[in-house]
């Protein structure tokens, strides 16, 4: 019997999902996160869920992990001291940067430019030069390089980045520089821009590679420690980490390429939503992943999540593929407050986190949070995690009362106001991934998950008019489900500047074949045989003169004959959808990208027993809730006892081990054959 374990580390809880591959049976667990050392929660949770299933760690065939270690290192600016090696004359490459200043009109007046990840005193220039075609203009001065490396040794750098001009066209000099650095500084990790991002635009290439170096020691320590601890428990299965683009890579590869993990945590939820929705028969989705600290949203079209070429974490933007996920500081632990300056209620982005947590957790927190407001309104039961965590209702009421006093309103009005504001914050994030990208949210279903998503999803569905609202089984651990069911992934890119009307389709097809072979070998090294691989192709395309490109997927078969024309027409249509217009200008091909995927997980979706449509056997009683400005009686249900075909009319609350689902008055929920709860407005 093979078992797959998905583990997702959040700001408040670490979620685990164990899957029996042959039967599809699942085991779910949540343990409090350990921010000081995230691996401790992972190890404790692994032991706990293995005990639940009656197996040992040695029975695990696959261990898949979504981690926020790289993300937190960036947000907290806990960077390694990075040395940077550049071509003579380019020492200030990171300081010059781009002229774009984030923010609105006149933001340049107040914007403080963040410190560079590689300081000038740790940057050395070496004599060498290539032209744009990769021809050597000036040979590498190796003696000069060895002398200048003494500077980096004196600066006690912890990682080194090599970014030479035009190395995307010819990596010979970078490879030689990397070899010399490893000879002179054998204990220091080295990142080459021609390995990390072999594309034009030297600033983006340098910044992305420096970012890889900056988080590399932190991620490597975490991954090595976790792997050693798991191996000590006799876990011999594959250990893979989730990439920002929703794929998997081996733990060994993640030590070399941590920049690909910056959105690892949120990517798990999208991967899980894809798996669930595919079985439920919904291909167009808006995802709502609400955790304790933040909420992540994304858009899925035709069963495929949108991918962006830029990953943004805090004030850092790097050129690496990631799922197009927007994050807003609105979670169950988001703290409500009334600033003295405005006297208006605000919610977040500050969070109570895992320690001390919301007031109702009874762990010392006393500030009013979204979770406390839900407790006051009666939307959360008196205990969570299957009875493992008891809620302190009195503490929640006391915390929310501070908001009521500050606004001079009733306790219930204050709690309802907190929920309304956090819902609007999440609605705004969903508009960014839908309306601002040319999509009508009414054409999509909304899937709510995470610890808090099912509580808010019905209300968010009313705002977006996205129906049905889907609450999957085990919504609180869906990110872990995504980790456990996603595929191995590797990719490569190559710059190729050419107008489409002058491009040689046959030459491009040959380049793609070479790239596909190189990437395929990467996955073979990570344990994925060639016969289990799927190859995908993308091109960066733009109108000539534009400063950005649009990523367009295409197929390689027949590309030499008709591929260029099909690519041009697809680009015109996509540009018009995104920006409402198309031009008659020439189209330029900027780069090519090849992605190779491993086989899909062999995990069966469990169909639940069909009932007669009456959910009364799952009803546990009634509970008072505050809804629509008045107190109402909501029916309380145990999700484990619901059957396919059951119909539940709101107001109602459905409880399970890892989350709680709220159905508002005027809405009805149907349970499908896979146990998904589908919420729609009453006819």
N, C-alpha and C positions, 0 to 999 in steps of 0.2 A: 504494500500500500504506500503510495507516494503522498507526501504532505507538502503544501506550500504555505509559508508564513509571510504575511504582509505586516509591516510595522511602520506606523507613521507617528512621528514625534511632533506634537503641537505645543503651544505655549502653556497650556493648562494641563492637558492629558496626553498620554501616549497611548495610541490605539493599536490593537492587534487583532488580526483575523487569520485563523487557521483553516485551511481548506483541504478536505479529503478529495483528491483529484478524481478518483473513480466514481464516488457516489455524489460529490458536490456538497456533502455535509460540511457545515461551517461551525466554528467555535469563535466567540467574540469575547474580548476583554479590554478593559481600560484600566490604566494605572496612572497615578499622578506623575507628571513630568518632573524631572530633576534638572532644573536649569544649570546648576553648577557643573554637572557632568551628565549630559543626555544619555550616555550609554548605560548608566545605571538603571534607568527606567526601562530601557530596551531589554536589558538582561533579566531584570525582575519580571517584566511582563512575559518574556519568552518562557521562563520557567513556569509562571502561573498558568499560561494557556496550554502548555504541554501537559501539565498536571490535570487540567480540565479534560483534555482529550485522552488521558491515560497513555501518553507516549513519552518518549524522552527526546532530547534535542538531537540525538543520533538518528532519529527517524525522519528528520526534516530533509527533504530533497532540495528544496529551494527556500532561501531566505531573502526576501525583497524588502528594501528599506528606503523610505522617503525621509530625508533629513534636512534640518534647517541649520546645520552647523556652519556651512559656508555663508548662508544668508545672514545669520546672526553675527558672524565675524565682520561682515560688511556694515551692517546696521550699527554695531557697537564700535566700529573702526578698530577692531583688534587685529591689526595687520602685522605680518612679519616685516622686518626691515629688508627692503628689496633693493638689490643692486641692478642697474640698467646699463647695458652695453649697446651703444648706438654708433652709426656711421659718423665719421668726422664731420662736424658742422651742424649736427642735429641734437646737441645736448639738451636744448630746451623744448624738445618735442612735446612733452606732457604739459609744460607751462604755457606754451602758445595755444595748444588745444584748438577748439573751434570758437567762432564768434557768437554762437547761440547762447543767450542767457535765459534760464528757465523763468517762467512766470509771465505776468501780463505786462501792460504798458508801463514803462519807466521802472521795471523791476531791477534794471541794472543799477539803480541808485542804492538799493538796499541789499542786493544779493551779495553774499560773501562767498567768494570762490573757495571751494574746499581745497585742502592741502593735497598735493599730488601723492600718489601711492609710492613713487620712487623719488626721494629727494635729490636735489642737484648734487649734493656732496657725495651721493652714492651712484652718480651717473658718470660713465667714462665714455670718451670718444675714441674710436680706433680708425686708423687709416685703412680704407678699402672703399670700393665703389662698383656698383653694377648699374647698367642702364635699364630702361623700362622693359626691354626685351630679355633681360637676364644676362647680357654679355658683360664680361669683366672689363671694366675700364681701368681699375686700379687694384692690383693684387693685395691680398690681406697681409698686413705687417704683423707677423706672429710674435716677433720679439717685442714689439711695442705693446701688444696685447698682454703678454706675460708681465711686463713691467707695470702696466696700469692695474692689473689685477691685485697688486699689492695694496692699492688704495681701497679696494673693496674689502680686502682682508682686515685692514686697519679699522674700517667702518663697521666691522662685525656684522655684515649682512647675513641674513638667514635664508635668502633665496636670491637667485639671479635670473634676470630676463635678458634675452638677446633679441634685438629688433633692428635689423639692418635695412637700409633703403633698397627697395625693389627685390627683397628676398622672396617675395611671392612668385617671382618669375624664375628664380634660380636659388636654391637653398644651400648651395655648396659652401659659401662663406659662413653662413650661420651654423651649419653642421660642424665645420672645422672649429669655429669659435667655441661651440658647446663642448666639443671633445677636449679642447685645451683647458677650459674652465674646470671640467671634471678631473683633469689631471692635477691642476693647481689647487682646487678646492673640492676634494673628493666627497666631503660630507654635506655639501650644499646642493639642494635641488636646482636644476636648471630648466627653464622654459624657453623654447624657441618659437618666435612668432610664425615661422614657416610651418611649424607643426600645429600650433594652436589656431591660427587664422591666416592661411595663405591667400590673402586677398589684398586688393588695392586699398588706398586710404591709410597712409602710414600712421596717423594718429589713432584711429580706431584699432588698428592692428597692435600698436604699442600698448594702448590702454588695456585692451582685453588680455594681452599676454602678461602685463604687469599685474593685473588683477588676479590672474591665475597663480602667479608667484606669491602674491600677498596673502592669499588664504591657503596656499598649498601646505605649509607646515602644520597649521591648525587642523585641516581636514585629514591630513595623513596620520597625525597622532590619533585622532578620533577613530578613523577607520582601522588602523592597525590594532589599537587597543580592543575595539569591538570584535574584530576578527579573531584575535588571540583568545579573548574570553569565550567566544563561541566554540572555537576549536578545543579549548580546555574542557568544555562540556560535551565533547565528542561529536559536535555537529560537523559532519563531513560534507554536507551538501553545498551547492553553489551559493555564494554570498554576493548579491547584486544590489546596487544603489540606483534609485530612480533619478533620471536626468531631467533637466528643466523642460525638455521637449516631449516628455511623457514616455520615453523609452528607458531601457535598463542598460547599465554597464557594470562590468565586474568591479568588485571592490578594489582590486589592484589597479585597474584603469582609472578609477575615480581618484586615486592618490596622485596620478599624473595630470588629470584634467578636472580639477575641482571647480573651475569656472563654469563647467556644464551642470553644476549642482545648485546654482544660485536660486532656482525656482523649483527645487526638488520637492519640497513639501506640498505646495499647492497643486503641482502637476498630478499627484496621486488621486486627488478628488476628481479631476477631469477624466482621468483614465478609468476610474471606477464608474463614473456616470456614463461613459461610453459603453462599458460592458453591460450595465444594468439596462440602459435605454435600448440597446440593440435587441435584447431579449424581449423587452416590453413592446417593441414595434414603433419607437419614436426616434426619428433621425435628426430632427431639428430641435435643439435644446438650448435654453439658458441655464447655466449652472449657478447655484447659490450655496457656497460652502462657508458656513458660519461656525467659527470656533470660539475659543475663549477670548482671544486677543483681537482678531481681525476677521473680515469676511472676504473671500476670493470669489470672483465671478468670471465667467467666460461664455463664449458662444460656440455651439457645435452645429455645423451645417452639413446636411447629407451624411451624417454619421462620422464626420471628420472635424476635429477641433482645429481652430485657426492657430497657425504658428506664426510668430513674429521673429524677425532677425535680430532684434535688439532686446536685451534683457535689462530691466531697470530695477534696481534695489536701492532704496534710499536716494542718495545723490549720485550714485554710480550707474552709468549706462555702458554696457559692454556689448560687443558684436558677437553674440552667440545665440543659437536657436532656442526658443522657449515657447511654450504654449501661451497664447495671447490671453493672459490672466490679469485682471485689474484687482487691486487690493485696496480696501478701505478700512480705516481703524474703527470698525464697528463689530464687536463681538460680545459674547455673554458677559465678559468681564469688563467691558467698556464702562468707564466711570461717568456718571451724570454730575453736572455742576452748573452753578449759576454765577457767571462772572460779575463782579461788582460794577465793571465799566458799562456793560450793556443791560444787565438784569434779565437776560434771555437765557432760557434753558439750552444747554449744550450737552452732547453725549459723545465721549471719546475725544481724541484718539487714545488718551491715557487709559491703561488697563490695569485692573487689579492682579492680572496674571494668575499663575499657579500659587504664588505665595505673596500676600496672604489670601488672595482670592476674594470673591464676593462675600458680603457680610453673612449671607445665609449659609455659607459653608462652615461657619463656626471655627475658622482658623485664625481669627484675629483681625480680619478685615472689617472696616466700619464705614467704608464709603459706598454710596448707592450705585449699583451697577444695573445693567440690563437684566441680568439673571434675578437680581433682587426685585426688580419691577415685575417680572413675570411671576415670581412667588407671591407678591402682594396682590396681583390681579387674579390669582388662583389658577394660573395656567400650568404651573409646575406642581407635581405631587410632593408629598412630604419627604420622600426619599428618592435617591437616584442610584444608578449602577446596580439595579436589582436588589436594593435594600442595603447595599454596602455603605452608602453615604446618606445620613439623615440631614435634612435641611432645618435651619433655625429660622422659622417664620417670624418670630418676634424680632430677631436681629435685622431681618430684611425690612420689616415695617419701620423700625427705628431709623434705619439708614435712609429710606425713601422719604420719611417724614421731614428730613432736613431740607429736601427739595421743595416739599409742600410748604414748609414754613418760609423758605426764601421767596417763593412765588405767591404766598398768601392764597393757596388753593387747597382743596381737599387732598387727602392721601391718595385716593383712587385716581383723581384727575392728574396728580403728579406722576403716578406710575404709568398711566395711559399715555401721558405726554412723552415720557422717556421712550416708550415702545414706538410711538408714532415717529419720533425724530430718528431713531436708529433705523427704522424701516425706510424713511426717506433717504437716509445716507446710502443704504444698500441699493435703493431704486436708482439713485444717481449714478452709481457704479455700473449698474446694468445698462443704463442708457449709453454709457461710453462704449461698451462692447457691442451694442445693437444699433441704436438710432444714429450715433455718430459714425458708424461704419456702413451706413446705408441699409440697415435691416429694420424691419417692423417687428417689435417684440410680440405683437399679436399673432405672428406666423410661427411662433415657437412655443413649445411646452416649457415649463419651469421645473427643474428638479432641485429639491431642497435637501441638504444633508449637512453633516457636521453635527456637533453636539447641540447647537442652537438653531440650525437651519429649519428643521421641521416645525419649530414653534413659530417662526416668522414667515414661512413660505406662503401660507394661505393669504396673509395680508399683502405680501409682495406681489403675489399673483393678481390681486385686485388692482394694484398700482400699474402693473405692466400689461394687464389683460392677457396674460400668457396662460393658456389652459390646455390640458389639465396641469395642475400642480402635482408633481410626482414625488412621493416620499418612498424611497427604496427600503427594502429590508436592511436592518442594521445601519441606519443612516449615520449614526455617530462614528462608525468605523469604516465608512465608505472609502476614505483615502487609503486606508490599509487594504481594502478590497482592490483598489486600483493598483497599489504596489504589487499585490499578489497575482494579478491577472494580466499585467502588461507584458510587453515584448522586449527582448534585447534589441539595442539600436546602436548604430555607428554611422558617421557621416563624414564627408569631405567636400571641400569647395575649391574652386579654381577661378581666378579672374580671367576674363576673356572679353576684351573690349572690341566690339564689332557692330556695325550697323546690320540689321537683319537683311536688308536688301543686297548687302555685299557679302554676307556670311556664306561659308562653305558648309553645307549641311552634312556632307560626307565626313569632313574633317571633325566637325563637332561630334558626330556619332562615334568616331574612333576615340576621341578624348573621353567621352562618356564611358566607353567600354573599358578603357584603362583605369579610370577613376573607380568604376564599379568593382574591378578586380582588386584594387588596393583596399577598398573599404571592406570587401568580402573577407579578405585575409585578416583584417582586424577582428571581425566577429569569430572567425575560426579560432583565433588565438584566445578568445574569451569563451570557447566551448560550444559554438554554434556551427554545426556542419553546413557546407554549402547547399545541400539539398533542402535544408530547412529555412533558407533565406529568401526574402522578398526584397526586390530592388525598386526604389522610387527615384524620380528625377525632378529637379526644379531649376528654374532659371531666374536670375535677377534681371528685370527688363525695365526700361524707362524711355520716355521721349528724349531725343537728343537735346542736351542742354539742361535737363533736370538734375537736381542735386540729390535725388533719392531714387530708389528703384522699387518696383512691385514684384513680389515673389510669385512666380507662376509655375504650377505643376505641369508636367507633360510626360508623354510616353516616348520611349526610345525607338520602338518598332516603327520602321518606315520614316524615321526623322529625316534622313537624307533627302527624301523625295518631297514630302509635304509638311514636315515638322515646322519649318520656319514660318510658313504661311499660317498654319494653325496657331502657332504661338503668338503671332502678330494680332490675329483677330481676337484671341482670348484676352490678350493684354488690353486692347481697345475696350472690350466689354467690361473688364474688371476695373479699369481706370474710370470709366463712366459711372459704374456703381459706387465706387469709393468717393469720387470727387465731382460727380454730376456732369462731366463733360469729357469729350475726347478730342484729340488734335489730329491734324493732317501732317504733323511733323514726322520726320524719320524716327524709327524706333531703334534703340541701341541695346544690344545684349551686353550686360555688365559682368555677370559671373554664372557659373554652373555649379550645381550642388547635387551630390548623389547620397542617398540615404539607404542603408541596408537594414532590414528588420529580421529578427528571428521569428520562429514559429509562434503562433498564438498558444496561450495556455490551454491545456486540455482540462478545463473546469466545467462541469455540468451545472446548469441552473436548476435549482430545485423547484418543482411545482408543488404547490400546497394543496391540501384536500379541499374539494369543492363543497360548499355549504348550500343552504336553501335561500340565501339572501338575507336571512334574519340574524343579526349579530348578537342577540340577547345572551347567548351562551358565553360570550366574551366580556359581557358587561360586568363591572365590579361594583357599580353603584353610581351615585350622582355626587357632584361637588359644586359648590357655589363659585361662580366666576363673575368678573366685572367686564361687561362687553356692551358696546353700543350705548355707553353712558348709563348703564343700569346693571343691577345684579341679576344674574340668570343662573339657572341650574343646567350644568353640563353633564352629559353622561360620560362615565369613565370606563375605558375599555382596556383589556389586556391584549396586546397585539399578538402574542403567541397563540391565542385562542381564536383569532379571526380566521375565516375560511374564504376561499375564492368565491366571488359573487356576493359577498356581504356588502350591504349598503348602510352607510352611517350618515345620519343627518346632524348638522351642527346646531347648537354648539356641542362640541364633544372633544374629549381629550383621550388620546391613545398612548398608552405607556409601554415601554420596553426597556431592556437593560441599559442601552446606551443613549437613548434619546426620548423625547416626548413630542408627539404631534398634536397640533391644535387645529381644529376645524371650526371655522367661524360660523355664526348664524347666517342663514341664507345660502349655505353651501352644503354639498353632499359629497361623500367619499365612497368610491367603489374599490373593492379589493380584487386585483386581477389574479391570474393563475400562478404568477410567480411571487405573490405576496406584496406587490407594490400597491400603495394607497394612491388612488387617482382622485384628486379633488377638483370639482367643477361647481360653478354657480348653480343654484337650483333653477330648474326650468320655469 
